[in-house]
Amino acid sequence: AKLRLQDLLAGEQQKTERRKTIAVGKMTFGDALEIYKKRVAEDGETKPSTKKYQTEILEAVQKSWPEINSLDVKKITHAECTDWRSRFGAQYSATRVNGAISMLRRTFQIAVDSGIRHDNPMTAIRRAKVRNKQLTLPEAGQLLAFVKELETSGSRHSRPCANLVRFLAYGGFRKTEAANITWADCDFVRNKITVRGDPETGTKNSEIREVPMIPDMLQLLERLLAERPDIQPSDPAMKVRECQKAMDRAAKIVGMPRITHHDLRHLFATRCIESGVDIPTVSRWLGHKDGGALA
C-alpha cells in the first residue's frame, strides 16, 4: 500500500511539473502525447476496441521513432516528419500508416492549440493510398466442400467451427456480433435474428438490428436445437467465437483461396444481391448506416 501511495504521489508530481513547463511555453512531444492519451481514455463514446487500436498505433510509432517523446515539440520539423513517414510506410500497411498520421496530427494540434507552436508539421504529410481488397469468394460447390472439410476434420471443435461458418455466411454478421447472439435473439415465429452486439459496447454503429432467417439459416438453427435439448435462452447460439486456423487449413485442402470470417459477411451480401434483394435492404441487414453506398 505504501508503494502504491508513492507511485500515486510521483504521478501527481509529474503532472504538476508538466503543467508548469507548458505554462512557461515549453512542451515535449511526450507532454502533448500524454494530453492526447488522457483525452482518448476519458472519451466515453470511444469503444474499447478503438482505444486498443490507438494503443497499438502509438506503440508502432514509438518503435519507429524512439526519441520522439523527448523532443521539444515546437522544434520538430516537417522534414523530420517526412523522414518518419518513409520509415513507417516501409514497415506497415496503408491503414496503419494513415492511423499513425492521424494520431500524430492530433497530438501536434494540441501543441498548436496551446500556443506552443504556430503550425502542425504533420498537416502536409501524405496519407497512404488504401487499395480495396480483391474479393475471391467461393462458389456454392466450393463452400459446401469447404464446410464439409471443416466438419469432418476430426478436431474437438470441428462441428462447432463448421456451424459458425454457416452462421456467418447465412446471416452476414460480424464475428463479434455472432459471438453475442443468444437463442433468445432467435425468433422462430417471425423468422428473424436480433443483433445486439457486445453487451457493453453494442454493435459497431451502436444500433440494434434484425436479420431475416433465410431458409438455410432456419434449417441450421432447427438442427442445432434438435441436437441440444438442454439449450437455455441465454446460451450463445454458437459454441465457438472464431475458427480462422481451421478455415485456413480447410481452404488449403479443398484448393480454394483463403477466406476470413469477414469474407463470409461479404459472401452473404453478394448472395442476397444476386438473389434479387435490393441494395438498401441488404445494407440494413448488414448494419451499414450509409444507405447502401458500401454495399
C-alpha positions in Angstrom: 0.0 0.0 0.0 2.9 2.3 0.8 4.5 1.7 -2.6 1.1 2.3 -4.2 0.8 5.7 -2.4 4.4 6.6 -3.5 3.5 5.8 -7.1 0.4 8.0 -7.0 2.3 10.9 -5.5 5.1 10.5 -8.1 2.4 10.5 -10.8 0.8 13.7 -9.5 4.2 15.4 -9.2 5.0 14.6 -12.8 1.6 16.0 -13.9 2.3 19.2 -11.9 5.7 19.6 -13.4 4.2 19.0 -16.9 1.6 21.7 -16.3 4.4 24.1 -15.2 6.5 23.5 -18.3 3.5 24.1 -20.6 2.6 27.3 -18.7 6.1 28.7 -19.5 5.9 27.8 -23.1 7.8 24.5 -23.0 6.4 21.2 -24.1 8.0 18.0 -25.3 6.1 15.8 -27.7 5.7 13.4 -24.8 3.8 16.1 -22.9 1.4 16.6 -25.8 1.0 12.9 -26.2 0.0 12.5 -22.5 -2.7 15.0 -23.1 -3.9 13.2 -26.2 -3.9 9.8 -24.4 -5.9 11.3 -21.5 -8.5 12.6 -23.9 -8.8 9.2 -25.6 -9.0 7.3 -22.3 -11.7 9.7 -20.9 -13.8 9.7 -24.1 -16.9 7.7 -23.1 -18.1 7.4 -26.7 -14.9 5.7 -27.9 -15.3 1.9 -27.9 -12.7 -0.3 -26.1 -11.7 -1.8 -29.4 -10.9 1.7 -30.8 -8.9 2.5 -27.7 -6.9 -0.7 -28.1 -6.2 0.1 -31.7 -5.0 3.6 -30.7 -2.6 2.0 -28.2 -1.3 -0.4 -30.9 -0.7 2.6 -33.3 1.1 4.5 -30.5 3.4 1.6 -29.8 4.2 1.3 -33.5 5.0 5.0 -33.8 7.3 5.0 -30.8 9.1 1.9 -32.1 9.8 3.6 -35.4 10.7 7.0 -33.8 12.2 6.1 -30.4 13.4 9.6 -29.4 10.2 11.4 -30.3 8.8 11.7 -26.8 11.9 13.6 -25.5 11.9 16.1 -28.4 10.9 19.7 -28.0 7.5 19.7 -29.8 8.0 23.2 -31.3 11.3 22.2 -32.8 10.2 19.1 -34.7 10.3 19.9 -38.4 8.2 18.9 -41.4 11.4 17.2 -42.8 11.7 15.0 -39.7 8.1 14.0 -40.0 8.6 13.2 -43.7 11.6 11.0 -42.8 9.5 9.2 -40.2 6.7 8.7 -42.8 9.1 7.0 -45.2 10.4 4.6 -42.5 6.9 3.8 -41.1 5.4 3.3 -44.6 8.1 0.7 -45.4 7.1 -1.4 -42.4 3.3 -1.1 -42.0 0.1 -1.4 -44.0 -1.6 1.6 -45.6 -4.4 1.7 -43.0 -1.9 1.6 -40.1 0.2 4.4 -41.7 -2.9 6.6 -42.0 -3.9 5.8 -38.4 -0.5 6.8 -37.2 -0.6 10.0 -39.3 -4.0 11.0 -37.8 -2.7 10.3 -34.3 0.4 12.5 -34.8 -1.6 15.3 -36.4 -4.0 15.4 -33.3 -1.0 15.3 -30.9 0.8 18.2 -32.7 -2.5 20.1 -32.8 -2.5 20.1 -29.0 0.7 22.0 -29.1 -0.7 24.4 -31.7 -3.9 24.9 -29.6 -1.8 25.5 -26.5 0.2 28.3 -28.3 3.5 26.3 -28.2 3.9 26.2 -31.9 2.2 28.0 -34.8 2.0 25.2 -37.3 1.3 21.5 -37.5 4.2 19.7 -39.2 2.0 16.7 -40.0 -0.6 18.6 -41.9 1.0 18.2 -45.3 2.3 14.6 -44.7 1.0 12.4 -47.5 -1.5 9.7 -46.4 -1.1 6.2 -47.9 -3.4 5.0 -50.6 -5.6 2.2 -49.4 -6.3 -0.4 -52.1 -9.5 -2.2 -51.9 -9.1 -5.9 -51.2 -9.8 -8.1 -54.2 -12.5 -10.4 -53.1 -12.4 -14.0 -54.3 -15.5 -15.6 -52.8 -16.2 -19.3 -53.0 -18.8 -20.7 -55.4 -21.7 -22.7 -53.9 -19.9 -26.0 -54.6 -16.7 -24.8 -53.1 -18.4 -23.6 -50.0 -20.1 -26.9 -49.5 -16.8 -28.8 -49.8 -15.1 -26.2 -47.5 -17.7 -26.6 -44.8 -17.7 -30.4 -45.1 -13.9 -30.4 -44.6 -14.2 -28.3 -41.5 -16.9 -30.5 -40.1 -15.1 -33.8 -40.7 -11.6 -32.7 -39.8 -11.7 -34.8 -36.5 -10.8 -32.0 -34.2 -12.7 -31.3 -30.9 -14.3 -28.2 -32.4 -14.7 -29.4 -36.0 -18.6 -29.3 -35.9 -18.9 -26.0 -34.0 -16.4 -24.4 -36.5 -18.4 -25.6 -39.4 -21.6 -24.3 -37.8 -20.0 -20.9 -37.2 -19.0 -20.6 -40.9 -22.6 -21.5 -41.9 -24.0 -19.0 -39.3 -21.8 -16.1 -40.7 -22.5 -17.0 -44.3 -26.2 -17.2 -43.8 -26.6 -14.1 -41.6 -23.9 -11.6 -42.6 -22.9 -10.9 -39.0 -19.6 -9.5 -37.9 -17.6 -12.1 -35.9 -18.0 -10.2 -32.7 -21.8 -9.8 -33.3 -22.2 -13.6 -33.9 -20.4 -14.3 -30.7 -23.0 -12.4 -28.7 -26.2 -13.8 -30.4 -28.1 -15.9 -27.9 -31.0 -18.3 -28.5 -33.3 -15.6 -27.0 -32.3 -13.4 -30.0 -33.6 -16.1 -32.5 -37.3 -15.5 -33.1 -38.7 -18.6 -34.8 -42.2 -17.1 -35.0 -41.1 -14.1 -37.1 -38.1 -15.9 -38.5 -35.7 -13.1 -37.5 -32.5 -12.8 -35.6 -31.9 -9.7 -33.4 -28.3 -8.5 -33.5 -27.3 -6.6 -30.3 -23.5 -6.8 -30.3 -21.4 -6.7 -27.3 -23.4 -6.3 -24.0 -21.4 -3.2 -23.0 -20.5 -1.5 -26.3 -23.2 -2.8 -28.7 -22.7 -3.2 -32.4 -20.2 -1.3 -34.5 -22.7 1.5 -35.2 -24.3 1.2 -31.7 -27.7 0.2 -33.2 -29.7 -3.0 -32.7 -30.9 -4.6 -36.0 -32.9 -7.6 -37.2 -31.7 -10.0 -39.9 -34.2 -12.4 -41.5 -33.6 -16.2 -41.3 -33.1 -17.3 -44.8 -34.1 -21.0 -45.4 -30.5 -22.2 -44.9 -30.3 -20.3 -41.6 -33.6 -21.7 -40.4 -32.5 -25.2 -41.2 -29.2 -24.7 -39.4 -30.8 -23.4 -36.2 -33.5 -26.0 -36.1 -30.9 -28.7 -36.5 -28.9 -27.3 -33.6 -31.9 -27.0 -31.4 -32.7 -30.7 -32.1 -29.1 -31.7 -31.2 -29.1 -29.7 -28.0 -32.2 -30.5 -26.0 -30.9 -28.7 -22.9 -30.4 -25.3 -24.6 -31.3 -22.2 -22.5 -32.5 -18.9 -23.9 -29.4 -17.1 -22.6 -27.0 -19.6 -24.2 -24.9 -18.4 -27.1 -26.2 -19.7 -30.5 -22.6 -20.6 -31.5 -20.3 -22.7 -29.4 -17.1 -21.1 -30.8 -16.3 -17.4 -31.4 -13.7 -17.8 -34.2 -12.1 -20.5 -36.2 -9.6 -18.9 -38.6 -6.9 -21.6 -38.3 -9.4 -24.3 -39.1 -10.7 -22.2 -42.0 -7.1 -21.8 -43.4 -6.5 -25.5 -43.2 -9.8 -26.4 -44.9 -9.3 -23.9 -47.7 -5.9 -25.3 -48.5 -7.2 -28.9 -48.5 -10.1 -28.2 -50.9 -8.0 -25.9 -53.1 -9.8 -22.6 -52.7 -8.4 -19.2 -51.8 -8.1 -18.3 -48.1 -11.1 -16.6 -46.7 -11.7 -14.8 -43.4 -14.7 -14.5 -41.1 -15.4 -11.1 -42.6 -15.3 -12.5 -46.1 -18.3 -14.7 -45.1 -20.2 -11.4 -44.4 -19.3 -10.3 -48.0 -20.5 -13.7 -49.2 -23.9 -13.2 -47.5 -24.3 -9.7 -49.1 -23.3 -11.0 -52.6 -25.7 -13.9 -52.5 -28.5 -11.6 -51.3 -27.9 -9.2 -54.1 -27.6 -12.0 -56.7 -31.0 -13.3 -55.4 -32.7 -10.0 -56.2 -32.7 -8.3 -52.8 -32.3 -4.5 -53.2 -29.1 -3.0 -52.0 -30.6 -0.6 -49.4 -32.3 -3.7 -47.8 -29.0 -5.7 -47.8 -27.2 -2.7 -46.3 -29.8 -2.5 -43.5 -29.3 -6.2 -42.8 -25.6 -5.7 -42.6 -25.9 -2.8 -40.2 -24.5 -0.2 -42.5 -25.5 3.4 -42.0 -24.7 4.7 -45.5 -27.9 3.7 -47.2 -26.2 1.2 -49.4 -23.1 3.0 -50.7 -20.6 0.5 -49.4 -22.7 -2.5 -50.4 
